[in-house]
């Protein structure tokens, strides 16, 4: 369970609603023939992806959540926060690795730095 000092970034809930509508729309097609049943997996996977993926930030570090699995990155491994050309937030790590932060936009960087509670993290745009 997330603590109250954790800042959570998730994808817009409209993606989940669209996936549910797409699932309902594919039901008649998928039920017409047995070999068409796997078509239902596409909107159901999109629904699960939109519900699960995101970034959690607290005073200890970042938790990047994907459809399957998650990764914890402590703040002492983050050297810089910035944006890529598409406007997504990116974390530069001490080993040179660049991580795209799921569901975090460039405009969300001030909230992300505030969640860190540390002044030494640079926010570059």
C-alpha positions in Angstrom: 0.0 0.0 0.0 1.3 3.5 -0.9 2.3 5.8 1.9 0.8 9.2 2.1 4.2 10.9 1.2 4.4 8.9 -2.1 3.7 10.8 -5.3 2.1 8.5 -7.9 2.1 9.1 -11.6 -0.3 7.0 -13.7 -1.6 7.1 -17.3 -4.8 8.9 -18.0 -7.9 6.9 -17.1 -9.4 7.5 -20.5 -7.0 4.8 -21.8 -8.6 2.3 -19.4 -12.1 3.3 -20.4 -11.2 3.0 -24.1 -9.8 -0.4 -23.5 -13.0 -1.5 -21.8 -15.1 -0.2 -24.6 -12.9 -2.0 -27.1 -13.3 -5.2 -25.2 -17.0 -4.8 -25.3 -16.8 -4.1 -29.0 -14.7 -7.1 -29.8 -17.0 -9.5 -27.9 -19.4 -10.1 -30.9 -16.5 -10.8 -33.2 -14.6 -13.0 -30.8 -17.7 -15.1 -30.0 -18.5 -15.7 -33.7 -15.6 -18.2 -34.1 -13.4 -20.0 -31.6 -10.2 -19.0 -33.4 -11.1 -15.3 -33.0 -11.1 -15.5 -29.2 -7.5 -14.3 -28.9 -8.6 -10.9 -30.3 -10.0 -10.2 -26.8 -6.4 -10.3 -25.5 -5.4 -7.0 -27.2 -7.9 -4.7 -25.4 -7.6 -6.6 -22.1 -3.8 -6.3 -22.2 -4.1 -2.5 -22.9 -6.5 -2.2 -20.0 -4.1 -4.0 -17.7 -1.1 -2.0 -19.0 -2.9 1.3 -18.4 -3.9 0.3 -14.9 -0.6 -1.1 -13.8 2.2 1.0 -15.3 3.4 4.2 -13.7 6.0 5.8 -11.5 5.9 6.2 -7.7 8.3 8.7 -6.0 9.1 9.1 -2.4 12.0 10.2 -0.2 13.8 6.9 -0.8 13.7 6.8 -4.6 11.7 5.9 -7.6 9.6 2.8 -8.3 9.0 2.2 -12.0 6.1 -0.1 -12.6 5.5 -1.9 -15.9 2.9 -4.4 -17.1 5.0 -7.2 -15.7 7.5 -6.4 -12.9 8.9 -3.3 -11.3 12.2 -1.6 -10.7 13.3 0.4 -7.6 15.9 3.2 -8.2 17.2 5.0 -5.1 17.7 8.8 -5.4 21.5 8.5 -4.9 21.7 6.7 -8.3 19.8 9.6 -10.0 22.1 12.3 -11.2 19.7 14.3 -13.4 16.0 14.6 -14.3 15.1 15.9 -17.7 12.9 15.5 -20.7 13.3 13.8 -24.0 12.2 15.3 -27.4 8.8 13.7 -26.9 8.2 15.5 -23.6 8.6 12.4 -21.4 10.5 12.6 -18.2 13.9 10.9 -18.2 16.2 10.0 -15.2 19.9 10.0 -15.9 21.6 7.4 -13.6 25.2 7.5 -12.2 26.2 4.6 -14.5 25.1 6.5 -17.6 21.8 4.7 -18.1 18.8 6.8 -19.0 15.4 5.7 -17.8 12.1 6.9 -19.3 9.8 7.4 -16.3 6.4 5.8 -17.2 3.4 8.2 -17.0 5.6 11.2 -16.0 5.6 14.2 -18.3 8.1 17.0 -18.4 5.6 19.3 -16.7 5.5 16.8 -13.7 9.2 17.2 -12.9 8.7 19.8 -10.1 6.4 17.4 -8.3 8.9 14.6 -8.8 11.8 16.7 -7.4 9.6 17.7 -4.4 8.8 14.1 -3.7 12.6 13.4 -3.5 12.9 15.9 -0.6 16.5 16.5 -1.7 18.1 19.6 -3.1 21.0 17.9 -4.9 19.0 16.4 -7.8 19.2 18.7 -10.8 16.1 19.2 -13.0 17.2 19.9 -16.5 14.8 20.6 -19.4 
